[in-house]
Amino acid sequence: MYRITKEFHFSASHQLSHLPDDHQCARLHGHNYVVVVELASATLNSDGFVRDYGELKPLKTYIDDTFDHRHLNDIMDEASTGENMARHFYEWCSAHWPETSAVKVSETPKTWAEYRP
């Protein structure tokens, strides 16, 4: 199995208001997010790629236009946890590229959430 990944970045604020008041994530705060999309295939295309990295540009456009420097509570229909965001980006990517196998989202350099069906 061949696997490729590409990393995308954005900054946004959010608030997990369903958490107890004394929880740090219940307060309004922001992160410098990292999104990593993984595509996998048992075969390569005629150019020797799982998929050309340039074909992933629509994800950058989607992130820049929809998420970057926004308040995630205004964008997402569910809690803006890393886990929910990973699933959201996975579903968006798999609708565009059937080779999508996983998406990881980082809120901090030490924390990652991954969605892999």
N, CA, C and O atoms as a GROMACS GRO file, in nm:
protein
  468
    1MET      N    1   0.084  -0.118   0.000
    1MET     CA    2   0.000   0.000   0.000
    1MET      C    3   0.088   0.124   0.000
    1MET      O    4   0.182   0.136   0.080
    2TYR      N    5   0.059   0.214  -0.089
    2TYR     CA    6   0.129   0.342  -0.095
    2TYR      C    7   0.048   0.444  -0.014
    2TYR      O    8  -0.074   0.446  -0.020
    3ARG      N    9   0.119   0.528   0.060
    3ARG     CA   10   0.053   0.633   0.138
    3ARG      C   11   0.125   0.765   0.116
    3ARG      O   12   0.248   0.771   0.117
    4ILE      N   13   0.048   0.870   0.096
    4ILE     CA   14   0.105   1.005   0.090
    4ILE      C   15   0.030   1.092   0.191
    4ILE      O   16  -0.085   1.064   0.225
    5THR      N   17   0.096   1.195   0.238
    5THR     CA   18   0.031   1.291   0.326
    5THR      C   19   0.066   1.432   0.283
    5THR      O   20   0.170   1.457   0.221
    6LYS      N   21  -0.021   1.522   0.316
    6LYS     CA   22   0.006   1.664   0.294
    6LYS      C   23  -0.049   1.741   0.414
    6LYS      O   24  -0.156   1.709   0.467
    7GLU      N   25   0.026   1.843   0.454
    7GLU     CA   26  -0.004   1.920   0.574
    7GLU      C   27  -0.057   2.058   0.536
    7GLU      O   28  -0.008   2.122   0.443
    8PHE      N   29  -0.158   2.102   0.611
    8PHE     CA   30  -0.219   2.233   0.591
    8PHE      C   31  -0.227   2.303   0.726
    8PHE      O   32  -0.237   2.236   0.829
    9HIS      N   33  -0.224   2.437   0.727
    9HIS     CA   34  -0.224   2.513   0.852
    9HIS      C   35  -0.331   2.621   0.848
    9HIS      O   36  -0.360   2.679   0.744
   10PHE      N   37  -0.388   2.648   0.965
   10PHE     CA   38  -0.477   2.762   0.980
   10PHE      C   39  -0.484   2.800   1.127
   10PHE      O   40  -0.451   2.720   1.215
   11SER      N   41  -0.528   2.923   1.152
   11SER     CA   42  -0.546   2.972   1.288
   11SER      C   43  -0.692   3.006   1.308
   11SER      O   44  -0.756   3.063   1.220
   12ALA      N   45  -0.745   2.970   1.425
   12ALA     CA   46  -0.886   2.997   1.452
   12ALA      C   47  -0.911   2.996   1.602
   12ALA      O   48  -0.832   2.944   1.680
   13SER      N   49  -1.023   3.056   1.640
   13SER     CA   50  -1.065   3.052   1.780
   13SER      C   51  -1.181   2.956   1.795
   13SER      O   52  -1.248   2.921   1.698
   14HIS      N   53  -1.203   2.913   1.918
   14HIS     CA   54  -1.322   2.834   1.950
   14HIS      C   55  -1.342   2.834   2.100
   14HIS      O   56  -1.258   2.882   2.177
   15GLN      N   57  -1.455   2.778   2.139
   15GLN     CA   58  -1.489   2.767   2.280
   15GLN      C   59  -1.574   2.642   2.296
   15GLN      O   60  -1.675   2.626   2.227
   16LEU      N   61  -1.534   2.556   2.386
   16LEU     CA   62  -1.610   2.434   2.413
   16LEU      C   63  -1.698   2.462   2.535
   16LEU      O   64  -1.668   2.419   2.647
   17SER      N   65  -1.806   2.534   2.510
   17SER     CA   66  -1.890   2.584   2.619
   17SER      C   67  -1.970   2.475   2.690
   17SER      O   68  -2.030   2.501   2.794
   18HIS      N   69  -1.972   2.354   2.635
   18HIS     CA   70  -2.041   2.245   2.702
   18HIS      C   71  -1.959   2.186   2.817
   18HIS      O   72  -2.009   2.104   2.894
   19LEU      N   73  -1.834   2.226   2.828
   19LEU     CA   74  -1.746   2.177   2.935
   19LEU      C   75  -1.768   2.259   3.063
   19LEU      O   76  -1.821   2.370   3.056
   20PRO      N   77  -1.728   2.205   3.177
   20PRO     CA   78  -1.743   2.281   3.303
   20PRO      C   79  -1.669   2.415   3.295
   20PRO      O   80  -1.568   2.427   3.225
   21ASP      N   81  -1.722   2.515   3.366
   21ASP     CA   82  -1.666   2.650   3.362
   21ASP      C   83  -1.518   2.655   3.397
   21ASP      O   84  -1.445   2.741   3.347
   22ASP      N   85  -1.472   2.564   3.482
   22ASP     CA   86  -1.332   2.567   3.524
   22ASP      C   87  -1.239   2.492   3.428
   22ASP      O   88  -1.118   2.486   3.452
   23HIS      N   89  -1.294   2.436   3.321
   23HIS     CA   90  -1.211   2.367   3.222
   23HIS      C   91  -1.149   2.472   3.129
   23HIS      O   92  -1.220   2.561   3.082
   24GLN      N   93  -1.019   2.462   3.103
   24GLN     CA   94  -0.952   2.564   3.021
   24GLN      C   95  -1.013   2.578   2.882
   24GLN      O   96  -1.011   2.688   2.826
   25CYS      N   97  -1.067   2.472   2.826
   25CYS     CA   98  -1.123   2.479   2.691
   25CYS      C   99  -1.264   2.540   2.689
   25CYS      O  100  -1.318   2.566   2.581
   26ALA      N  101  -1.323   2.562   2.806
   26ALA     CA  102  -1.453   2.629   2.812
   26ALA      C  103  -1.439   2.778   2.787
   26ALA      O  104  -1.535   2.845   2.751
   27ARG      N  105  -1.318   2.830   2.808
   27ARG     CA  106  -1.293   2.972   2.782
   27ARG      C  107  -1.265   2.992   2.633
   27ARG      O  108  -1.218   2.902   2.564
   28LEU      N  109  -1.297   3.111   2.585
   28LEU     CA  110  -1.265   3.147   2.447
   28LEU      C  111  -1.113   3.144   2.430
   28LEU      O  112  -1.040   3.207   2.507
   29HIS      N  113  -1.066   3.074   2.330
   29HIS     CA  114  -0.922   3.062   2.305
   29HIS      C  115  -0.900   3.026   2.159
   29HIS      O  116  -0.995   3.002   2.085
   30GLY      N  117  -0.775   3.023   2.118
   30GLY     CA  118  -0.743   2.992   1.979
   30GLY      C  119  -0.627   2.896   1.967
   30GLY      O  120  -0.554   2.871   2.063
   31HIS      N  121  -0.612   2.843   1.848
   31HIS     CA  122  -0.505   2.749   1.818
   31HIS      C  123  -0.447   2.780   1.679
   31HIS      O  124  -0.513   2.841   1.595
   32ASN      N  125  -0.327   2.737   1.659
   32ASN     CA  126  -0.266   2.729   1.527
   32ASN      C  127  -0.279   2.582   1.485
   32ASN      O  128  -0.198   2.498   1.524
   33TYR      N  129  -0.380   2.554   1.408
   33TYR     CA  130  -0.415   2.416   1.371
   33TYR      C  131  -0.325   2.364   1.260
   33TYR      O  132  -0.279   2.439   1.174
   34VAL      N  133  -0.303   2.234   1.264
   34VAL     CA  134  -0.236   2.161   1.157
   34VAL      C  135  -0.331   2.049   1.116
   34VAL      O  136  -0.378   1.973   1.200
   35VAL      N  137  -0.358   2.039   0.987
   35VAL     CA  138  -0.441   1.933   0.932
   35VAL      C  139  -0.353   1.851   0.838
   35VAL      O  140  -0.289   1.906   0.748
   36VAL      N  141  -0.349   1.721   0.858
   36VAL     CA  142  -0.273   1.632   0.772
   36VAL      C  143  -0.370   1.534   0.707
   36VAL      O  144  -0.437   1.456   0.776
   37VAL      N  145  -0.378   1.538   0.576
   37VAL     CA  146  -0.461   1.444   0.502
   37VAL      C  147  -0.372   1.332   0.449
   37VAL      O  148  -0.262   1.357   0.398
   38GLU      N  149  -0.420   1.210   0.462
   38GLU     CA  150  -0.347   1.092   0.413
   38GLU      C  151  -0.430   1.026   0.303
   38GLU      O  152  -0.550   1.005   0.318
   39LEU      N  153  -0.363   0.995   0.192
   39LEU     CA  154  -0.426   0.921   0.083
   39LEU      C  155  -0.349   0.792   0.064
   39LEU      O  156  -0.226   0.790   0.077
   40ALA      N  157  -0.420   0.684   0.033
   40ALA     CA  158  -0.356   0.554   0.018
   40ALA      C  159  -0.411   0.482  -0.104
   40ALA      O  160  -0.528   0.499  -0.142
   41SER      N  161  -0.325   0.403  -0.166
   41SER     CA  162  -0.365   0.325  -0.283
   41SER      C  163  -0.272   0.205  -0.297
   41SER      O  164  -0.153   0.212  -0.266
   42ALA      N  165  -0.328   0.096  -0.343
   42ALA     CA  166  -0.247  -0.023  -0.368
   42ALA      C  167  -0.170  -0.010  -0.499
   42ALA      O  168  -0.073  -0.082  -0.522
   43THR      N  169  -0.213   0.083  -0.584
   43THR     CA  170  -0.147   0.103  -0.714
   43THR      C  171  -0.116   0.251  -0.733
   43THR      O  172  -0.172   0.337  -0.665
   44LEU      N  173  -0.028   0.278  -0.826
   44LEU     CA  174   0.006   0.416  -0.861
   44LEU      C  175  -0.055   0.450  -0.996
   44LEU      O  176  -0.080   0.362  -1.078
   45ASN      N  177  -0.080   0.579  -1.018
   45ASN     CA  178  -0.133   0.619  -1.148
   45ASN      C  179  -0.021   0.618  -1.253
   45ASN      O  180   0.092   0.580  -1.223
   46SER      N  181  -0.053   0.657  -1.374
   46SER     CA  182   0.045   0.650  -1.483
   46SER      C  183   0.164   0.742  -1.462
   46SER      O  184   0.268   0.723  -1.526
   47ASP      N  185   0.151   0.842  -1.374
   47ASP     CA  186   0.263   0.931  -1.343
   47ASP      C  187   0.346   0.880  -1.226
   47ASP      O  188   0.446   0.942  -1.190
   48GLY      N  189   0.306   0.767  -1.167
   48GLY     CA  190   0.379   0.712  -1.054
   48GLY      C  191   0.337   0.770  -0.920
   48GLY      O  192   0.413   0.763  -0.824
   49PHE      N  193   0.217   0.829  -0.913
   49PHE     CA  194   0.166   0.892  -0.792
   49PHE      C  195   0.045   0.818  -0.737
   49PHE      O  196  -0.029   0.754  -0.813
   50VAL      N  197   0.025   0.826  -0.606
   50VAL     CA  198  -0.107   0.794  -0.551
   50VAL      C  199  -0.202   0.901  -0.604
   50VAL      O  200  -0.310   0.870  -0.656
   51ARG      N  201  -0.162   1.026  -0.590
   51ARG     CA  202  -0.230   1.142  -0.648
   51ARG      C  203  -0.130   1.255  -0.646
   51ARG      O  204  -0.051   1.266  -0.551
   52ASP      N  205  -0.131   1.339  -0.747
   52ASP     CA  206  -0.041   1.454  -0.753
   52ASP      C  207  -0.075   1.547  -0.637
   52ASP      O  208  -0.192   1.582  -0.617
   53TYR      N  209   0.026   1.589  -0.560
   53TYR     CA  210   0.002   1.680  -0.447
   53TYR      C  211  -0.070   1.807  -0.490
   53TYR      O  212  -0.147   1.863  -0.413
   54GLY      N  213  -0.045   1.853  -0.612
   54GLY     CA  214  -0.110   1.974  -0.662
   54GLY      C  215  -0.262   1.960  -0.669
   54GLY      O  216  -0.334   2.059  -0.662
   55GLU      N  217  -0.310   1.836  -0.682
   55GLU     CA  218  -0.454   1.813  -0.687
   55GLU      C  219  -0.521   1.836  -0.552
   55GLU      O  220  -0.644   1.841  -0.544
   56LEU      N  221  -0.442   1.851  -0.446
   56LEU     CA  222  -0.498   1.872  -0.312
   56LEU      C  223  -0.520   2.021  -0.282
   56LEU      O  224  -0.563   2.056  -0.172
   57LYS      N  225  -0.490   2.106  -0.377
   57LYS     CA  226  -0.507   2.251  -0.356
   57LYS      C  227  -0.648   2.290  -0.315
   57LYS      O  228  -0.663   2.384  -0.237
   58PRO      N  229  -0.753   2.224  -0.363
   58PRO     CA  230  -0.887   2.261  -0.317
   58PRO      C  231  -0.905   2.251  -0.165
   58PRO      O  232  -0.986   2.325  -0.108
   59LEU      N  233  -0.832   2.163  -0.100
   59LEU     CA  234  -0.841   2.157   0.046
   59LEU      C  235  -0.782   2.283   0.108
   59LEU      O  236  -0.837   2.337   0.204
   60LYS      N  237  -0.670   2.329   0.055
   60LYS     CA  238  -0.611   2.454   0.105
   60LYS      C  239  -0.709   2.569   0.087
   60LYS      O  240  -0.727   2.651   0.178
   61THR      N  241  -0.772   2.576  -0.029
   61THR     CA  242  -0.869   2.682  -0.055
   61THR      C  243  -0.986   2.673   0.042
   61THR      O  244  -1.030   2.774   0.097
   62TYR      N  245  -1.037   2.553   0.064
   62TYR     CA  246  -1.149   2.531   0.156
   62TYR      C  247  -1.111   2.575   0.298
   62TYR      O  248  -1.187   2.644   0.364
   63ILE      N  249  -0.994   2.533   0.343
   63ILE     CA  250  -0.948   2.571   0.477
   63ILE      C  251  -0.930   2.723   0.487
   63ILE      O  252  -0.978   2.784   0.582
   64ASP      N  253  -0.863   2.782   0.389
   64ASP     CA  254  -0.838   2.927   0.392
   64ASP      C  255  -0.969   3.006   0.390
   64ASP      O  256  -0.984   3.104   0.464
   65ASP      N  257  -1.062   2.966   0.307
   65ASP     CA  258  -1.186   3.042   0.290
   65ASP      C  259  -1.287   3.018   0.403
   65ASP      O  260  -1.366   3.106   0.434
   66THR      N  261  -1.284   2.900   0.464
   66THR     CA  262  -1.389   2.863   0.560
   66THR      C  263  -1.342   2.865   0.705
   66THR      O  264  -1.421   2.898   0.794
   67PHE      N  265  -1.216   2.831   0.731
   67PHE     CA  266  -1.171   2.811   0.869
   67PHE      C  267  -1.067   2.912   0.917
   67PHE      O  268  -1.066   2.947   1.035
   68ASP      N  269  -0.980   2.958   0.829
   68ASP     CA  270  -0.868   3.040   0.872
   68ASP      C  271  -0.915   3.174   0.929
   68ASP      O  272  -0.992   3.246   0.866
   69HIS      N  273  -0.867   3.206   1.048
   69HIS     CA  274  -0.900   3.329   1.120
   69HIS      C  275  -1.050   3.347   1.136
   69HIS      O  276  -1.105   3.456   1.118
   70ARG      N  277  -1.115   3.238   1.172
   70ARG     CA  278  -1.259   3.237   1.200
   70ARG      C  279  -1.283   3.184   1.341
   70ARG      O  280  -1.193   3.131   1.405
   71HIS      N  281  -1.406   3.201   1.387
   71HIS     CA  282  -1.448   3.143   1.515
   71HIS      C  283  -1.521   3.012   1.481
   71HIS      O  284  -1.629   3.015   1.422
   72LEU      N  285  -1.462   2.900   1.518
   72LEU     CA  286  -1.512   2.769   1.476
   72LEU      C  287  -1.653   2.740   1.525
   72LEU      O  288  -1.726   2.664   1.461
   73ASN      N  289  -1.694   2.799   1.637
   73ASN     CA  290  -1.830   2.779   1.686
   73ASN      C  291  -1.933   2.834   1.587
   73ASN      O  292  -2.047   2.788   1.585
   74ASP      N  293  -1.894   2.931   1.506
   74ASP     CA  294  -1.983   2.987   1.405
   74ASP      C  295  -1.986   2.903   1.277
   74ASP      O  296  -2.074   2.923   1.193
   75ILE      N  297  -1.893   2.811   1.262
   75ILE     CA  298  -1.878   2.733   1.139
   75ILE      C  299  -1.930   2.591   1.155
   75ILE      O  300  -2.000   2.538   1.068
   76MET      N  301  -1.896   2.529   1.267
   76MET     CA  302  -1.926   2.387   1.286
   76MET      C  303  -2.061   2.368   1.353
   76MET      O  304  -2.101   2.447   1.440
   77ASP      N  305  -2.132   2.264   1.313
   77ASP     CA  306  -2.262   2.232   1.371
   77ASP      C  307  -2.249   2.152   1.500
   77ASP      O  308  -2.348   2.133   1.572
   78GLU      N  309  -2.130   2.105   1.529
   78GLU     CA  310  -2.106   2.025   1.649
   78GLU      C  311  -1.986   2.084   1.723
   78GLU      O  312  -1.922   2.178   1.673
   79ALA      N  313  -1.956   2.032   1.838
   79ALA     CA  314  -1.843   2.082   1.917
   79ALA      C  315  -1.716   2.080   1.832
   79ALA      O  316  -1.687   1.982   1.764
   80SER      N  317  -1.642   2.188   1.838
   80SER     CA  318  -1.522   2.202   1.754
   80SER      C  319  -1.401   2.137   1.820
   80SER      O  320  -1.297   2.200   1.837
   81THR      N  321  -1.416   2.010   1.857
   81THR     CA  322  -1.305   1.934   1.911
   81THR      C  323  -1.216   1.888   1.797
   81THR      O  324  -1.258   1.884   1.682
   82GLY      N  325  -1.093   1.854   1.828
   82GLY     CA  326  -1.003   1.800   1.727
   82GLY      C  327  -1.059   1.676   1.663
   82GLY      O  328  -1.043   1.655   1.542
   83GLU      N  329  -1.126   1.593   1.742
   83GLU     CA  330  -1.183   1.469   1.690
   83GLU      C  331  -1.292   1.497   1.586
   83GLU      O  332  -1.294   1.436   1.479
   84ASN      N  333  -1.383   1.590   1.620
   84ASN     CA  334  -1.490   1.624   1.525
   84ASN      C  335  -1.434   1.692   1.401
   84ASN      O  336  -1.484   1.670   1.290
   85MET      N  337  -1.332   1.773   1.419
   85MET     CA  338  -1.272   1.839   1.303
   85MET      C  339  -1.203   1.738   1.212
   85MET      O  340  -1.211   1.749   1.090
   86ALA      N  341  -1.135   1.640   1.271
   86ALA     CA  342  -1.069   1.536   1.190
   86ALA      C  343  -1.172   1.462   1.105
   86ALA      O  344  -1.149   1.437   0.987
   87ARG      N  345  -1.287   1.426   1.166
   87ARG     CA  346  -1.391   1.358   1.090
   87ARG      C  347  -1.449   1.450   0.983
   87ARG      O  348  -1.474   1.406   0.871
   88HIS      N  349  -1.470   1.577   1.015
   88HIS     CA  350  -1.522   1.674   0.918
   88HIS      C  351  -1.430   1.683   0.796
   88HIS      O  352  -1.476   1.673   0.682
   89PHE      N  353  -1.301   1.702   0.821
   89PHE     CA  354  -1.207   1.713   0.709
   89PHE      C  355  -1.195   1.581   0.633
   89PHE      O  356  -1.178   1.581   0.511
   90TYR      N  357  -1.203   1.468   0.704
   90TYR     CA  358  -1.200   1.339   0.635
   90TYR      C  359  -1.318   1.330   0.537
   90TYR      O  360  -1.300   1.294   0.420
   91GLU      N  361  -1.438   1.363   0.585
   91GLU     CA  362  -1.556   1.352   0.500
   91GLU      C  363  -1.546   1.446   0.380
   91GLU      O  364  -1.584   1.408   0.268
   92TRP      N  365  -1.495   1.567   0.401
   92TRP     CA  366  -1.478   1.660   0.290
   92TRP      C  367  -1.378   1.605   0.190
   92TRP      O  368  -1.403   1.605   0.069
   93CYS      N  369  -1.264   1.557   0.239
   93CYS     CA  370  -1.160   1.504   0.150
   93CYS      C  371  -1.204   1.379   0.076
   93CYS      O  372  -1.179   1.366  -0.044
   94SER      N  373  -1.270   1.287   0.145
   94SER     CA  374  -1.309   1.162   0.079
   94SER      C  375  -1.414   1.186  -0.029
   94SER      O  376  -1.424   1.108  -0.123
   95ALA      N  377  -1.491   1.294  -0.016
   95ALA     CA  378  -1.586   1.330  -0.123
   95ALA      C  379  -1.514   1.381  -0.247
   95ALA      O  380  -1.568   1.375  -0.357
   96HIS      N  381  -1.392   1.431  -0.229
   96HIS     CA  382  -1.313   1.482  -0.342
   96HIS      C  383  -1.211   1.382  -0.395
   96HIS      O  384  -1.183   1.378  -0.515
   97TRP      N  385  -1.155   1.301  -0.305
   97TRP     CA  386  -1.050   1.206  -0.342
   97TRP      C  387  -1.078   1.073  -0.275
   97TRP      O  388  -1.062   1.061  -0.153
   98PRO      N  389  -1.120   0.974  -0.351
   98PRO     CA  390  -1.157   0.845  -0.292
   98PRO      C  391  -1.041   0.773  -0.223
   98PRO      O  392  -1.062   0.680  -0.145
   99GLU      N  393  -0.919   0.815  -0.252
   99GLU     CA  394  -0.802   0.752  -0.188
   99GLU      C  395  -0.781   0.800  -0.044
   99GLU      O  396  -0.693   0.748   0.025
  100THR      N  397  -0.861   0.896   0.002
  100THR     CA  398  -0.844   0.949   0.138
  100THR      C  399  -0.859   0.835   0.238
  100THR      O  400  -0.959   0.763   0.238
  101SER      N  401  -0.758   0.819   0.324
  101SER     CA  402  -0.760   0.709   0.421
  101SER      C  403  -0.762   0.758   0.565
  101SER      O  404  -0.801   0.682   0.654
  102ALA      N  405  -0.721   0.882   0.591
  102ALA     CA  406  -0.722   0.934   0.727
  102ALA      C  407  -0.697   1.084   0.723
  102ALA      O  408  -0.641   1.138   0.628
  103VAL      N  409  -0.741   1.150   0.830
  103VAL     CA  410  -0.709   1.290   0.852
  103VAL      C  411  -0.674   1.307   0.998
  103VAL      O  412  -0.742   1.256   1.086
  104LYS      N  413  -0.566   1.381   1.022
  104LYS     CA  414  -0.523   1.415   1.158
  104LYS      C  415  -0.533   1.566   1.175
  104LYS      O  416  -0.506   1.642   1.083
  105VAL      N  417  -0.571   1.607   1.296
  105VAL     CA  418  -0.579   1.749   1.330
  105VAL      C  419  -0.502   1.771   1.458
  105VAL      O  420  -0.519   1.698   1.556
  106SER      N  421  -0.417   1.872   1.458
  106SER     CA  422  -0.341   1.910   1.576
  106SER      C  423  -0.383   2.049   1.621
  106SER      O  424  -0.393   2.141   1.540
  107GLU      N  425  -0.409   2.061   1.752
  107GLU     CA  426  -0.437   2.192   1.810
  107GLU      C  427  -0.311   2.253   1.872
  107GLU      O  428  -0.296   2.375   1.879
  108THR      N  429  -0.221   2.167   1.916
  108THR     CA  430  -0.095   2.210   1.975
  108THR      C  431   0.014   2.119   1.922
  108THR      O  432  -0.016   2.012   1.869
  109PRO      N  433   0.140   2.158   1.935
  109PRO     CA  434   0.248   2.072   1.885
  109PRO      C  435   0.252   1.933   1.950
  109PRO      O  436   0.315   1.842   1.896
  110LYS      N  437   0.186   1.917   2.064
  110LYS     CA  438   0.192   1.789   2.134
  110LYS      C  439   0.062   1.708   2.130
  110LYS      O  440   0.056   1.599   2.186
  111THR      N  441  -0.042   1.760   2.064
  111THR     CA  442  -0.172   1.688   2.064
  111THR      C  443  -0.222   1.668   1.922
  111THR      O  444  -0.214   1.757   1.837
  112TRP      N  445  -0.274   1.549   1.898
  112TRP     CA  446  -0.329   1.513   1.767
  112TRP      C  447  -0.458   1.433   1.786
  112TRP      O  448  -0.469   1.353   1.878
  113ALA      N  449  -0.555   1.457   1.698
  113ALA     CA  450  -0.674   1.373   1.688
  113ALA      C  451  -0.676   1.320   1.546
  113ALA      O  452  -0.642   1.391   1.451
  114GLU      N  453  -0.716   1.195   1.531
  114GLU     CA  454  -0.718   1.133   1.398
  114GLU      C  455  -0.852   1.067   1.372
  114GLU      O  456  -0.911   1.006   1.462
  115TYR      N  457  -0.900   1.079   1.249
  115TYR     CA  458  -1.016   1.004   1.205
  115TYR      C  459  -0.973   0.914   1.090
  115TYR      O  460  -0.922   0.960   0.988
  116ARG      N  461  -0.994   0.786   1.111
  116ARG     CA  462  -0.960   0.685   1.012
  116ARG      C  463  -1.072   0.580   1.017
  116ARG      O  464  -1.081   0.506   1.115
  117PRO      N  465  -1.156   0.573   0.914
  117PRO     CA  466  -1.268   0.475   0.922
  117PRO      C  467  -1.220   0.332   0.921
  117PRO      O  468  -1.301   0.239   0.927
   0.00000   0.00000   0.00000
